[in-house]
Amino acid sequence: MGLAIGIVGLPNVGKSTLFNALTSTQAAESANYPFCTIEPNKGIVSVPDERIYKLAKIATSAQIIPTQLEFVDIAGLVRGASKGEGLGNQFLSHIREVDAIAHVLRCFDDEDITHVEGATDPLRDAEIIETELVLADLESVEKRIPNLEKKAKGGADKESAATLELLKLVKPVLFEGKAARTLQVDDDKKEAFRHLQLITAKPMMYVCNVKEGDAKSGNKYTEAVAAMAKKEGATHVVISAQIEAEIAQLATQEEKTEFLKDLGLSETGLSKLIHSGYQLLNLITYFTVGPKEARAWTVRRATKAPGAAGVIHTDFEKGFIRAETIAYSDYVELGGENGAKDKGKLRLEGKDYIVADGDVMHFRFNV
């Protein structure tokens, strides 16, 4: 689907270290000075999902292909970025291109690592970033309204009139310093609202970067972020970018598991981050399974069967007839496709069927 999550934050909060670990590369240089990252680095990561391995084992699939997400490491933003301070203009243009935002907050004290604001305070840092993004959106809205008013005059251009209506709804929200995502939009206008491409309308989660000793239980800073996230209805995850960087250097899964065990952790922070990003984008996974390959596919929640087929190939959607569908639990419990057929658990679903997370599907189509 080509969905991307932008990793943002103030300089020196651990964004590039996290990105390097996330993509198991050193593509983003990490350094103790602002603006180390200028051009956004992009990395594709697999979404951890034990289900695909169980399906592949049952079907004796020769190849396993997980579903993926793209993460983008974006230059650190500073106070005044909406007015072009630092690398503000580049930052804002890059962030407009992503689908969701992972906002990394520094939740540790370290005299050896410079903080651009002088001291550790993740709530202040979060407010700085949010304020700059709100100001950038407000400026964009104010520039667009006069032109749309001209186009919508007389009622001939209905699309411009509809866009104008939405911009006039969101402008006072931004003027109050609130993110566009806080505006309650009617269901029939949500798609048009998304096309406004407002930065603060994008879904966002907070990523608390902590020292190694706080990776399991957090600290006073992560508790403050958790309270803030709860108040906003947002998601937060606690990660030690340094731990993740060390894990990324280990050669085998056994070594990684043992390393985590020694730290009292059951999974990597990156795994939590990827899953949270998946949920943030309102995504689900369905599978296609056979002797050649077991493959995971990404679709948005509430996608209908033809749309899911189109993720594989546009011809599948155009010529969609039926979807042979088995629930994941039935496929595993009954030992695969034949067992599901014998028990009447293989269903033929039509164009109105809404794909469920974990569905094992085979599409019938005719072009």
MOZIZI-V240946 format. One line per field, one symbol per residue. ss: DSSP state (A for helix, B for strand, O for the rest). phi: phi as a letter, one per 30 degrees, with the letter a starting at -180 (. if undefined). A space follows every 10 residues. Layout:
BEGIN
ss: ???
phi: ???
END
This chain:
BEGIN
ss: OOOBBBBBOO OOOOAAAAAA AAAOOOOOOO OOOOOOOOOO BBBBBBOOOA AAAAAAAAAO OOBBBOOBBB BBBOOOOOOO AAAOOOOAAA AAAAAOOOOB BBBBBBOOOO OOOOOOOOOO OAAAAAAAAA AAAAAAAAAA AAAAAAAAAA AAOOOOOAAA AAAAAAAAAA AAAAAOOOOA AAOOOOAAAA AAAAOOOOAA AOBBBBBBBO OAAAOOOOOA AAAAAAAAAA AAOOBBBBBO AAAAAAAAOO OOAAAAAAAA AAOOOOOOAA AAAAAAAAAA OOBBBBBBBO OOBBBBBBBB OOOBAAAAAA AAOAAAAAOB BBBBBBOAAA AAAOOOAAAA AAOOOOBBBO OOOBOOOOOB BBBBBOO
phi: .idbcdcbld dicjddddde ddchbcdcdc adadieccdd cbbcbdddad dddddddddh ddbbbddbbc cbdcedcbej ddcjdicedd eddddddcca bccdcdbbca ddcdcdcjad addddddddd dddddddddd ddddeedddd dddjidcddd ddddeddddd edddddicdd ddddceedcd ddddddhddd dddbbccdcb dedcddciad dddddddddd ddiccbbcbc eddddddddd dbdddddddd edciccaddd ddddddddde dicbbbbcba ddacbcbcbd eiddeddddd ddaeddddce cbbdbbdedd dddcijdddd ddcicccccc dcdcdcejec bbccbbc
END
